[in-house]
Amino acid sequence: MRVVIARCSARYSGRLNAHLPSATRAIMVKADGSVLLHSDGGSYKPLNWMSPPCTLRVEMADADAVDGGDGAPVARWIVQHDKTDDRLEIELFEIFADTEHELGTDPGLVKDGVEAHLQELLAEQVALLGVGHTLVRREFPTAIGPVDILARDATGRAVAVEIKRRGDIDGVEQLTRYLELLNRDPLLSPVVGVFAAQEIKPQARVLAEDRGIRCLVLDYEAMRGMDDGSSRLF
């Protein structure tokens, strides 16, 4: 990655036209060819950018013509998209830093508390579904996809569990379709449903309860053993 700190202006043309007046910014050139201009605010989003595939061409100013003012940039970057007419032109008037770093391959973001983690923890702590519940298996197959958990309650009745980080109406609809299929199996029927999530939206809860589906809110930190009750006041 190349990072340049410079006083610069920029103009974007193509599908839209936009202009950035002269100011000090960070310009990032990534290994994939993308070029991004950042200010010192505005969180993570760049002010303007060019996505790959694109080509960067650098034109250096004649040293005799540079006077250090805004009227004479020391360099001009022309970033042309390879497949469209989109173009980003950056004029650099004063360069404060210009560094390059080899970052290597990034392993990507590893999310904590994703549905796979919740499924694994709930399978290990199946008693959270209720006293006497036992695990049949995770990822129980159906014709339209696997049910996250199939269990049996204390009476031996089959229980299908759909797990989400945030439970919305779509998740309830998904579990409803699973239940319709599972209840056609005479070896499983009757099958009841449990909609489990770290957070369940009110509309989803109303729909689930209307369809006879029980809702279960999962405390991820407690399931991981991270919730120390001795450290809480209440």
C-alpha positions in Angstrom: 0.0 0.0 0.0 1.2 3.5 -0.8 0.1 6.4 1.4 0.7 10.0 0.4 -0.1 12.9 2.6 -0.4 16.0 0.4 -2.2 19.2 -0.2 -4.3 18.4 -3.2 -7.4 18.9 -5.2 -9.4 16.3 -7.1 -11.9 16.1 -9.9 -14.0 13.1 -10.8 -15.8 12.7 -14.1 -17.8 10.0 -15.8 -21.1 8.7 -14.4 -21.0 11.7 -12.0 -19.0 14.9 -11.8 -17.5 15.9 -8.4 -14.8 18.3 -7.3 -12.6 18.5 -4.2 -11.0 21.9 -3.6 -7.4 22.1 -2.4 -6.8 20.8 1.1 -4.5 18.4 3.0 -5.6 14.8 2.6 -4.4 11.3 2.7 -4.2 9.5 -0.6 -4.1 5.7 -0.5 -3.2 3.4 -3.4 -3.9 -0.2 -2.7 -2.4 -3.3 -4.2 -5.6 -4.0 -6.1 -5.2 -0.7 -7.9 -7.9 1.3 -6.1 -7.2 4.9 -5.2 -8.9 6.6 -2.3 -8.8 10.2 -0.9 -9.4 10.6 2.9 -9.8 13.6 5.1 -9.1 13.7 8.8 -12.8 13.3 9.6 -15.8 11.5 8.2 -15.0 8.2 9.8 -14.0 5.4 7.5 -15.5 6.6 4.2 -13.2 8.2 1.6 -14.2 11.6 0.1 -13.7 10.2 -3.3 -12.2 7.1 -4.9 -11.7 5.0 -8.0 -12.4 1.2 -7.8 -10.5 -1.4 -9.7 -9.9 -2.3 -12.5 -8.2 1.0 -13.1 -4.8 2.5 -14.3 -2.8 5.2 -12.5 -0.6 7.5 -14.5 1.6 10.1 -12.8 2.6 13.3 -14.6 5.3 15.3 -12.8 5.5 19.0 -13.3 8.4 20.8 -14.9 10.7 21.8 -12.0 11.1 25.3 -13.5 7.4 25.8 -13.6 6.7 24.9 -9.9 6.4 28.0 -7.7 4.8 26.3 -4.7 1.4 27.9 -5.1 -1.9 26.3 -5.9 -1.6 27.4 -9.5 1.3 25.1 -10.2 0.9 21.5 -8.9 4.0 19.5 -8.4 2.3 16.4 -9.8 -0.9 15.2 -11.4 -2.3 11.8 -11.0 -4.7 10.5 -13.6 -6.7 7.4 -12.6 -8.7 6.0 -15.5 -11.1 3.1 -15.0 -10.3 0.3 -17.4 -13.9 -0.5 -18.4 -15.7 2.8 -18.3 -15.2 6.5 -18.9 -14.8 7.3 -15.2 -11.7 9.3 -14.4 -10.2 10.7 -11.2 -7.7 13.5 -11.6 -5.7 14.5 -8.5 -3.4 17.6 -8.5 -0.8 17.5 -5.8 0.5 21.0 -4.7 2.7 20.0 -1.7 3.7 16.5 -0.6 4.4 16.0 3.1 4.9 12.3 3.2 5.1 9.5 0.6 5.5 5.9 2.0 4.9 2.4 0.7 4.2 -0.7 2.9 3.8 -4.3 2.0 0.8 -5.5 4.1 0.7 -9.1 2.8 -2.4 -11.2 2.7 -5.1 -10.3 5.1 -7.0 -13.1 6.8 -10.2 -11.1 6.9 -12.6 -10.1 9.7 -13.4 -12.8 12.2 -16.8 -12.0 13.7 -17.5 -12.9 17.3 -21.0 -14.1 18.1 -21.9 -15.2 14.6 -24.7 -17.7 14.1 -22.2 -20.7 13.8 -20.8 -19.8 17.3 -24.3 -19.5 18.7 -25.4 -22.8 17.2 -22.3 -24.6 18.7 -22.9 -23.1 22.1 -26.6 -23.8 22.2 -26.0 -27.4 21.1 -23.5 -27.8 24.0 -26.0 -26.0 26.4 -29.2 -27.5 25.0 -30.8 -27.3 28.5 -31.3 -23.5 27.7 -34.2 -24.7 25.6 -35.8 -26.0 28.7 -35.4 -28.7 31.4 -35.2 -32.2 29.9 -34.2 -31.1 26.4 -31.7 -33.3 24.6 -29.8 -32.7 21.3 -30.7 -34.9 18.3 -28.2 -33.2 15.9 -27.0 -29.9 14.5 -27.7 -28.9 10.9 -30.6 -31.4 10.6 -31.2 -31.7 6.8 -34.5 -30.8 5.0 -35.3 -30.4 1.3 -34.9 -26.6 1.6 -31.8 -26.5 3.8 -30.7 -27.6 7.3 -32.4 -26.7 10.5 -29.8 -25.3 12.9 -30.7 -27.6 15.8 -33.1 -30.5 16.1 -33.8 -31.5 19.8 -36.4 -33.3 21.8 -38.1 -32.0 24.9 -38.7 -33.8 28.2 -41.8 -35.5 26.6 -39.9 -36.7 23.6 -41.5 -34.2 21.2 -39.3 -32.9 18.4 -38.1 -29.3 18.6 -36.7 -27.4 15.6 -34.5 -24.4 16.5 -33.6 -21.6 14.1 -30.8 -19.4 15.3 -30.0 -15.8 14.3 -27.9 -13.0 15.7 -30.7 -10.6 15.2 -34.1 -12.2 14.8 -36.4 -10.5 12.3 -39.5 -11.6 10.3 -37.5 -13.3 7.6 -36.1 -15.7 10.2 -39.5 -16.6 11.5 -40.7 -17.2 7.9 -37.6 -19.5 7.4 -38.4 -21.5 10.5 -42.1 -21.7 9.5 -41.1 -23.4 6.2 -38.8 -25.9 8.0 -41.7 -26.8 10.4 -44.1 -27.4 7.5 -41.6 -29.9 6.0 -40.6 -31.6 9.3 -44.2 -32.1 10.3 -44.8 -34.1 7.1 -42.4 -36.7 8.5 -44.4 -39.2 10.6 -41.2 -40.1 12.6 -40.9 -36.6 13.8 -44.4 -35.1 13.9 -45.5 -33.2 15.8 -42.5 -30.8 15.6 -42.6 -27.5 17.5 -40.4 -24.5 16.8 -38.1 -22.3 18.8 -36.8 -19.0 17.3 -33.5 -18.2 19.1 -31.5 -15.0 18.7 -29.4 -12.5 20.6 -32.0 -9.9 19.8 -35.6 -10.5 18.5 -37.4 -7.6 16.9 -40.9 -6.9 18.3 -42.6 -7.6 14.9 -40.8 -11.0 14.6 -41.8 -11.9 18.1 -45.5 -11.2 17.4 -45.4 -13.2 14.2 -43.6 -16.1 15.9 -46.0 -16.3 18.8 -49.0 -16.1 16.4 -47.7 -19.2 14.7 -47.1 -21.1 17.9 -43.3 -20.6 17.7 -41.5 -20.0 21.0 -39.0 -17.2 21.2 -35.7 -17.5 23.1 -33.2 -14.6 23.7 -29.6 -15.9 23.8 -27.1 -14.2 26.1 -23.9 -14.8 24.1 -21.5 -13.7 26.9 -23.2 -15.8 29.5 -23.1 -18.8 27.1 -19.4 -18.3 26.7 -19.0 -18.1 30.5 -17.9 -14.5 30.2 -20.8 -13.1 32.4 -19.4 -13.0 35.9 -22.4 -12.6 38.2 -20.2 -11.6 41.1 -19.1 -8.5 39.3 -22.7 -7.2 38.8 -24.6 -5.1 41.3 -28.0 -6.7 40.4 
